[in-house]
């Protein structure tokens, strides 16, 4: 099982990217391939799906996306190819809100998600995602306040938070955040 891969983007296709690492090109299905750039060095968190006739890698820009994907594919009737497009935009909070509020119509707007699957998502995940979201928001409180005091906008801070390793010291988190904010 792979956890992540760090390498250079060598190819971008409509549903996947190819990442070269040590002379090997890994085909990784991602939610939004065009958010990557050719010759860019990236770190992608991976989920490996092994079936009888295929071995497929799914990639995510941060751990939060990977965790949401893992929760989604745990739902009966929702496979990897149906769950991945749900992560294509900056709508993770909307997905959490839709599940917690039971908003079937919002979930049905994603490709191949019908009434039955949307109801199953809500049934299986309601109440389970809120805990994860609260923990993540609490872990970033000190970092967020520090960055606000340095003059950064809350919207800009929110965009980079999923890419910060919360297990590091506050000083390391701030350094990592400043690098991302200055890009």
Secondary structure per residue as TSV (DSSP state, phi and psi in degrees):
chain	resnum	aa	ss	phi	psi
A	1	X	-	360.0	136.1
A	2	X	-	-96.9	146.8
A	3	X	-	-100.8	-47.7
A	4	X	E	-157.7	169.0
A	5	X	E	-137.9	140.5
A	6	X	E	-119.4	126.2
A	7	X	E	-171.8	-168.3
A	8	X	E	-104.8	134.5
A	9	X	E	-73.8	119.4
A	10	X	E	-110.4	-17.9
A	11	X	E	-152.0	142.2
A	12	X	E	-128.2	122.8
A	13	X	-	-121.5	170.3
A	14	X	S	-58.6	-26.9
A	15	X	S	-123.0	-5.5
A	16	X	E	-151.2	167.8
A	17	X	E	-124.5	158.6
A	18	X	E	-112.8	125.0
A	19	X	E	-111.4	124.2
A	20	X	E	-94.2	128.1
A	21	X	E	-138.2	118.5
A	22	X	T	54.1	42.2
A	23	X	T	80.3	4.2
A	24	X	E	-114.8	130.9
A	25	X	E	-95.2	119.5
A	26	X	E	-100.8	122.6
A	27	X	E	-84.6	117.1
A	28	X	E	-125.2	120.2
A	29	X	E	-75.0	127.9
A	30	X	E	-129.9	159.6
A	31	X	S	-67.7	-38.8
A	32	X	-	-138.7	83.7
A	33	X	G	-59.6	-31.0
A	34	X	G	-78.3	1.8
A	35	X	G	-84.3	-6.4
A	36	X	S	-98.0	162.6
A	37	X	-	-126.9	142.1
A	38	X	T	-59.1	139.9
A	39	X	T	69.2	11.1
A	40	X	-	-86.4	136.8
A	41	X	E	-85.1	128.7
A	42	X	E	-133.8	159.9
A	43	X	E	-119.3	120.9
A	44	X	E	-120.9	128.2
A	45	X	E	-79.3	139.0
A	46	X	E	-117.2	151.0
A	47	X	E	-127.7	128.2
A	48	X	E	-107.2	125.5
A	49	X	E	-111.0	121.5
A	50	X	E	-113.0	123.8
A	51	X	-	-126.0	177.6
A	52	X	S	-50.6	-50.0
A	53	X	S	-113.1	9.2
A	54	X	-	-149.7	151.3
A	55	X	E	-130.0	106.1
A	56	X	E	-116.1	139.3
A	57	X	E	-107.9	133.3
A	58	X	E	-115.2	135.7
A	59	X	E	-119.9	152.7
A	60	X	E	-140.8	143.7
A	61	X	S	-72.7	-22.9
A	62	X	S	-150.0	168.2
A	63	X	H	-67.8	-32.7
A	64	X	H	-61.3	-43.8
A	65	X	H	-64.3	-42.0
A	66	X	H	-63.0	-43.5
A	67	X	H	-64.0	-40.9
A	68	X	H	-63.6	-42.8
A	69	X	H	-58.6	-45.5
A	70	X	H	-61.9	-38.8
A	71	X	H	-66.0	-42.8
A	72	X	H	-63.7	-43.0
A	73	X	H	-74.6	-9.4
A	74	X	T	-76.8	-12.4
A	75	X	S	-76.2	133.2
A	76	X	T	-61.1	126.1
A	77	X	T	90.8	-0.2
A	78	X	-	-117.0	106.2
A	79	X	-	-94.1	-179.6
A	80	X	H	-60.0	-43.0
A	81	X	H	-71.7	-19.1
A	82	X	H	-88.8	-33.2
A	83	X	H	-77.9	-35.3
A	84	X	G	-58.8	-45.6
A	85	X	G	-62.1	-22.3
A	86	X	G	-65.9	-21.4
A	87	X	G	-97.3	7.4
A	88	X	S	-71.3	-23.4
A	89	X	S	-112.1	-171.6
A	90	X	S	-92.4	49.7
A	91	X	-	-116.1	24.8
A	92	X	H	-61.7	-42.2
A	93	X	H	-61.7	-36.6
A	94	X	H	-66.9	-36.2
A	95	X	H	-65.5	-46.7
A	96	X	H	-57.1	-47.7
A	97	X	H	-62.0	-42.3
A	98	X	H	-63.1	-40.6
A	99	X	H	-67.7	-46.2
A	100	X	H	-66.7	-34.1
A	101	X	H	-92.3	-5.8
A	102	X	T	76.0	30.3
A	103	X	-	-82.1	88.0
A	104	X	H	-64.4	-39.9
A	105	X	H	-61.3	-37.7
A	106	X	H	-63.5	-45.0
A	107	X	H	-67.4	-30.9
A	108	X	H	-71.4	-12.8
A	109	X	T	-73.7	-15.0
A	110	X	S	-80.6	148.6
A	111	X	T	-56.4	136.0
A	112	X	T	67.7	6.4
A	113	X	-	-96.8	110.0
A	114	X	-	-100.2	-172.5
A	115	X	H	-59.6	-45.3
A	116	X	H	-63.6	-46.3
A	117	X	H	-68.4	-40.6
A	118	X	H	-59.9	-43.1
A	119	X	H	-64.1	-38.6
A	120	X	H	-66.5	-39.3
A	121	X	H	-58.5	-48.4
A	122	X	H	-63.7	-44.7
A	123	X	H	-60.0	-44.5
A	124	X	H	-79.2	-31.2
A	125	X	H	-110.8	-12.7
A	126	X	T	-60.0	127.8
A	127	X	T	88.9	-16.2
A	128	X	T	-92.5	-28.0
A	129	X	H	-83.4	-31.4
A	130	X	H	-58.9	-38.6
A	131	X	H	-62.3	-45.0
A	132	X	H	-61.4	-44.3
A	133	X	H	-64.9	-43.7
A	134	X	H	-62.4	-42.2
A	135	X	H	-62.3	-43.9
A	136	X	H	-63.3	-45.4
A	137	X	H	-64.6	-36.9
A	138	X	H	-67.8	-39.8
A	139	X	H	-63.9	-28.5
A	140	X	T	-96.7	1.3
A	141	X	H	-58.3	-50.4
A	142	X	H	-64.2	-41.7
A	143	X	H	-63.1	-45.6
A	144	X	H	-59.5	-45.7
A	145	X	H	-63.6	-39.0
A	146	X	H	-63.2	-45.2
A	147	X	H	-67.7	-36.0
A	148	X	H	-63.0	-40.5
A	149	X	H	-66.5	-21.3
A	150	X	T	-86.7	-1.2
A	151	X	T	99.0	8.8
A	152	X	-	-83.8	147.9
A	153	X	-	-78.0	142.9
A	154	X	H	-55.0	-37.0
A	155	X	H	-64.9	-40.7
A	156	X	H	-67.6	-39.0
A	157	X	H	-64.4	-44.4
A	158	X	H	-60.1	-35.4
A	159	X	H	-65.2	-34.5
A	160	X	H	-94.2	-15.2
A	161	X	H	-54.6	-42.7
A	162	X	T	-62.3	-17.9
A	163	X	T	-92.4	1.6
A	164	X	S	-97.3	133.1
A	165	X	-	-80.3	109.7
A	166	X	T	-76.7	-7.7
A	167	X	T	-79.7	-12.6
A	168	X	S	-81.1	169.2
A	169	X	-	-68.6	161.4
A	170	X	H	-58.5	-40.9
A	171	X	H	-59.9	-44.6
A	172	X	H	-66.0	-38.9
A	173	X	H	-62.5	-42.8
A	174	X	H	-63.7	-44.2
A	175	X	H	-60.0	-46.0
A	176	X	H	-62.6	-42.9
A	177	X	H	-64.0	-42.4
A	178	X	H	-63.8	-38.5
A	179	X	H	-60.6	-43.8
A	180	X	H	-68.7	-39.4
A	181	X	H	-69.4	-28.1
A	182	X	T	-83.4	-8.4
A	183	X	-	-70.8	360.0
